[in-house]
Amino acid sequence: MIALEVGEGVHLVEHAYTNCYLIEDDDGVTLVDAAFPSTWNLVSRALELIGRTVADVRGLVITHGHFDHVGFARLAQRRFGIELWAHPGDFPLTRHPYRYRPQQPRLIHPRTHPRGLPVLAAMVAAGALRVPGVDVDHALQPGPLPLPGSPQILHTPGHTDGECVVFLPERRALITGDALVTLDPYNGRRGPRIVAPSATHDTAQAKASLAPLAELPVDLVLPGHGAVWTEGISGAVDRAMHTSS
């Protein structure tokens, strides 16, 4: 699914319950997250729909190194010369997107929460088991990035060591990756929350990282999984802090 203008100059590509975003301004396009290898076809179509080409893409920001956010990154880098950005805390993970230790064994939640099974099945069909690792070109650090849309990076560890969110202050929008989602792929639960411990390194740290976000001037929350949240970041954080994973 492609949804244009979910925010000012921000476009959503959703594939197998996983979101990535295109941010555009006069200087070009910034991509945020790479979903699955086959998601690139949808991203290419989204570029066409907004009158852009891959030559307009100035960079790809990876919010964290899990397989469902690294998907087409190596293709974008090697075939099209798109430069990649990720936090140093996740450099080992972008190279090996399946080598992570969650707080609980990965198979616990799918077995006990069958509503997550269709989500995980769709991810597998999209290529979730065939994501190649990649070496990124640039290290994300807190602060502004020299990319279209003037994105600002905030480090929000917990889901992974290098999890980051992308703040667009002029558009009052926040791309939250998996720091805050509105659909948990592992149990099928909806509404603002952190991801289940079957895929999160440290749930206590993940919730602690959310607290500062509540103070941001943000109306639009753009998660890595689930529907766009239009009721402001403060309410989303409050819901997530008081929702069990």
C-alpha positions as CSV (number, residue, x, y, z in Angstrom):
1,M,0.0,0.0,0.0
2,I,1.1,3.5,-0.8
3,A,-0.4,6.5,1.0
4,L,0.7,9.9,-0.2
5,E,0.9,13.0,2.0
6,V,0.2,11.3,5.3
7,G,1.9,14.4,6.6
8,E,3.3,17.5,4.9
9,G,5.7,16.1,2.2
10,V,5.7,12.7,3.9
11,H,4.6,9.5,2.1
12,L,4.0,6.1,3.5
13,V,4.8,2.7,2.0
14,E,3.3,-0.2,3.9
15,H,4.2,-3.8,3.0
16,A,3.4,-6.9,5.0
17,Y,2.4,-4.8,8.1
18,T,5.7,-2.9,8.0
19,N,6.1,0.8,7.2
20,C,8.8,2.9,5.5
21,Y,8.6,6.5,4.6
22,L,9.6,9.0,2.0
23,I,10.3,12.6,3.1
24,E,10.6,15.2,0.3
25,D,11.5,18.8,-0.1
26,D,13.0,20.9,-2.9
27,D,16.4,19.3,-2.4
28,G,15.2,15.7,-3.0
29,V,14.0,12.7,-1.0
30,T,15.0,11.0,2.2
31,L,14.0,7.4,2.8
32,V,13.4,6.1,6.3
33,D,13.6,2.3,6.8
34,A,13.8,-0.4,4.2
35,A,11.2,-3.1,5.2
36,F,11.8,-6.2,3.0
37,P,13.8,-6.8,-0.2
38,S,10.6,-6.9,-2.3
39,T,9.4,-3.6,-0.8
40,W,11.7,-1.7,-3.2
41,N,9.2,-2.1,-6.0
42,L,6.6,-0.2,-4.0
43,V,9.1,2.5,-3.1
44,S,10.0,2.9,-6.8
45,R,6.3,3.3,-7.6
46,A,5.8,5.8,-4.8
47,L,8.7,7.9,-6.2
48,E,6.9,7.8,-9.6
49,L,3.7,9.0,-8.1
50,I,5.3,12.0,-6.5
51,G,7.1,12.9,-9.7
52,R,10.6,11.8,-8.5
53,T,13.2,9.2,-9.5
54,V,15.7,7.2,-7.6
55,A,18.3,9.9,-8.6
56,D,16.4,12.3,-6.2
57,V,17.0,10.0,-3.2
58,R,19.8,11.6,-1.1
59,G,19.9,8.9,1.7
60,L,18.3,6.1,3.5
61,V,17.9,6.3,7.3
62,I,17.7,3.0,9.1
63,T,15.9,3.4,12.5
64,H,17.3,0.1,13.7
65,G,19.0,-3.0,12.3
66,H,16.3,-5.7,12.5
67,F,15.6,-7.6,9.3
68,D,12.3,-5.9,8.7
69,H,13.9,-2.5,8.5
70,V,17.0,-3.4,6.6
71,G,15.2,-5.2,3.7
72,F,16.2,-3.4,0.5
73,A,19.1,-1.4,2.0
74,R,21.8,-3.3,0.3
75,L,20.0,-3.2,-3.0
76,A,19.6,0.6,-2.7
77,Q,23.2,1.0,-1.8
78,R,24.9,-1.2,-4.3
79,R,22.6,-0.8,-7.3
80,F,21.6,2.8,-7.0
81,G,24.4,4.3,-4.9
82,I,22.1,5.5,-2.1
83,E,24.0,6.2,1.1
84,L,22.9,4.5,4.3
85,W,22.7,5.9,7.8
86,A,22.3,4.0,11.1
87,H,23.3,4.4,14.7
88,P,26.7,2.8,15.7
89,G,24.9,0.8,18.3
90,D,23.3,-1.2,15.6
91,F,26.2,-1.6,13.2
92,P,26.6,-5.3,14.1
93,L,22.9,-5.8,13.5
94,T,22.7,-4.1,10.1
95,R,25.5,-6.5,9.1
96,H,23.7,-9.5,10.5
97,P,20.0,-8.6,10.8
98,Y,19.0,-11.9,12.5
99,R,21.8,-11.9,15.2
100,Y,20.1,-10.3,18.1
101,R,19.1,-11.4,21.6
102,P,15.6,-10.3,22.7
103,Q,14.5,-10.3,26.3
104,Q,12.5,-13.5,25.8
105,P,12.9,-16.3,23.2
106,R,11.5,-15.2,19.9
107,L,8.9,-18.0,19.5
108,I,7.1,-17.4,22.8
109,H,4.7,-14.7,21.7
110,P,3.7,-16.2,18.4
111,R,2.8,-19.4,20.2
112,T,0.8,-17.8,22.9
113,H,-0.7,-14.9,20.8
114,P,-2.1,-16.4,17.6
115,R,-3.3,-13.0,16.4
116,G,0.3,-12.3,15.5
117,L,0.6,-15.3,13.2
118,P,-1.0,-13.7,10.1
119,V,1.3,-10.7,10.5
120,L,4.4,-12.9,10.7
121,A,3.3,-15.0,7.8
122,A,2.9,-11.9,5.6
123,M,6.4,-10.8,6.6
124,V,7.8,-14.2,5.6
125,A,6.0,-14.0,2.3
126,A,7.5,-10.6,1.7
127,G,11.0,-12.0,2.1
128,A,11.6,-11.6,5.9
129,L,13.8,-14.7,5.9
130,R,16.1,-13.6,3.1
131,V,17.4,-10.1,4.1
132,P,21.1,-9.5,3.4
133,G,23.2,-7.6,5.8
134,V,24.9,-4.4,4.9
135,D,27.6,-2.0,6.0
136,V,26.2,1.5,6.4
137,D,28.0,4.6,5.1
138,H,27.3,7.1,7.9
139,A,26.8,6.9,11.7
140,L,23.6,8.4,13.0
141,Q,24.2,10.7,16.0
142,P,21.6,12.8,17.9
143,G,20.9,16.1,16.1
144,P,20.2,17.3,12.6
145,L,21.0,15.4,9.4
146,P,22.1,17.0,6.1
147,L,19.2,15.3,4.2
148,P,16.0,16.5,2.6
149,G,13.3,17.4,5.1
150,S,15.8,18.5,7.7
151,P,15.3,15.4,9.9
152,Q,16.6,15.4,13.4
153,I,17.7,12.2,15.1
154,L,16.9,11.1,18.7
155,H,18.5,8.0,20.1
156,T,15.9,5.8,21.8
157,P,17.6,2.6,22.8
158,G,15.7,-0.4,24.2
159,H,14.1,-2.2,21.3
160,T,17.7,-2.4,20.0
161,D,20.9,-0.7,21.3
162,G,20.9,1.7,18.3
163,E,17.1,2.3,17.9
164,C,16.5,5.9,16.8
165,V,13.5,8.1,15.9
166,V,13.3,10.7,13.2
167,F,11.9,14.1,14.2
168,L,10.6,16.5,11.6
169,P,10.0,19.6,13.6
170,E,8.8,21.9,10.8
171,R,6.1,19.2,10.0
172,R,5.3,18.4,13.6
173,A,5.9,14.7,12.8
174,L,7.9,11.9,14.4
175,I,8.9,8.7,12.6
176,T,9.2,6.2,15.5
177,G,10.6,3.0,13.9
178,D,10.0,0.3,16.5
179,A,10.6,2.6,19.5
180,L,6.8,3.0,19.5
181,V,4.4,1.1,17.2
182,T,0.6,0.9,16.8
183,L,0.7,-2.8,15.8
184,D,2.9,-5.3,17.5
185,P,3.8,-7.9,14.9
186,Y,4.5,-10.6,17.5
187,N,1.1,-10.6,19.2
188,G,-1.2,-8.7,16.8
189,R,-2.2,-6.1,19.4
190,R,-3.0,-2.6,18.2
191,G,-2.7,0.8,19.7
192,P,0.5,2.7,20.8
193,R,2.9,0.3,22.5
194,I,6.5,-1.0,22.6
195,V,7.2,-4.2,20.8
196,A,6.9,-7.5,22.7
197,P,10.0,-8.8,24.6
198,S,10.2,-11.5,22.0
199,A,11.8,-8.9,19.7
200,T,12.9,-6.2,22.2
201,H,16.3,-6.2,23.9
202,D,15.3,-4.4,27.0
203,T,11.6,-3.4,27.6
204,A,12.3,-1.3,30.6
205,Q,14.9,0.8,28.7
206,A,12.5,1.0,25.7
207,K,9.8,2.6,27.9
208,A,12.3,4.9,29.5
209,S,13.4,6.1,26.1
210,L,9.8,7.1,25.3
211,A,9.4,9.6,28.2
212,P,11.4,12.5,26.6
213,L,9.5,12.1,23.3
214,A,6.2,13.1,25.0
215,E,7.6,16.7,25.3
216,L,8.1,17.1,21.6
217,P,5.9,19.4,19.5
218,V,4.5,16.5,17.5
219,D,1.0,16.0,16.2
220,L,1.7,13.1,13.8
221,V,3.3,9.8,14.9
222,L,4.5,7.6,12.1
223,P,5.3,4.1,13.4
224,G,7.3,1.3,12.0
225,H,4.3,-1.0,12.3
226,G,0.6,-0.1,12.3
227,A,-1.6,2.8,11.5
228,V,-0.5,6.5,11.6
229,W,-1.4,8.1,15.0
230,T,-2.9,11.6,14.6
231,E,-3.6,12.4,18.3
232,G,-0.2,13.7,19.2
233,I,2.9,12.1,20.7
234,S,2.0,12.8,24.4
235,G,-1.1,10.6,24.2
236,A,0.8,7.9,22.3
237,V,3.6,7.8,24.8
238,D,1.1,7.7,27.7
239,R,-0.7,4.7,26.1
240,A,2.5,2.9,25.4
241,M,3.8,3.4,28.9
242,H,0.7,1.9,30.5
243,T,0.2,-1.0,28.0
244,S,1.6,-4.4,28.7
245,S,3.6,-6.0,26.0
